[in-house]
Amino acid sequence: MEKIKSLIRLQESLAKLPSVGKKSAERMAFAMLEMSDDDLNEFSEAIKELKEKIHFCPICGNITEDEECEICKDESRDRTTLMVVSNPKDVIAFENAEGYNGLYHVLGGTISISKGKGIEDLNIDSLLKRVSEGEIKEIILATNPTIDGETTALYLAKLLENKGVNITRLAYGLPMGGNLDYADALTLAKAIEGRRKI
């Protein structure tokens, strides 16, 4: 069968997305062929606007279409608490949970030897600047409980230990509705470490 270059190009582009394999990319490309011109134009315009309009907030590193993100601009938030996260997706997760009302600082990743990402690649200088301004009283280190996330959290804890702020780490352990006999050893150990008085 004749190779249709534009279809192959689209499939290869779609396959670059996370969790999209060759077959999924093929299904998506054929689905787009069946879309109306209006829907397809809307889809391509949304992709184009993604890079044109979205940028990183100069204060916290979160994504925004405005000069500063809405969280940094919101005066009703607790400006003495700063949660340090790896990526903008983490901010969205905490905001959806609706249990935190402080500010954020987005590192733009974690220290990762395997990915070639070092300290200099992270948004750490602006974190130190924010801390030096003196308004922040607590920093919550909320990186993922992975080797890279733990390495980053330990590095930041050491870096910030003499800055006059209270440094905390998210508690990790058992999910709500989970069964103890299904939990792995590390999860159980973290649950014991993170226990609190009731």
Beta strands, then each sheet from edge to edge (+ up, - down):
strand 1: 55-56
strand 2: 63-64
strand 3: 78-85
strand 4: 102-106
strand 5: 138-141
strand 6: 166-169
sheet 1: 1+ 2-
sheet 2: 4+ 3+ 5+ 6+
end
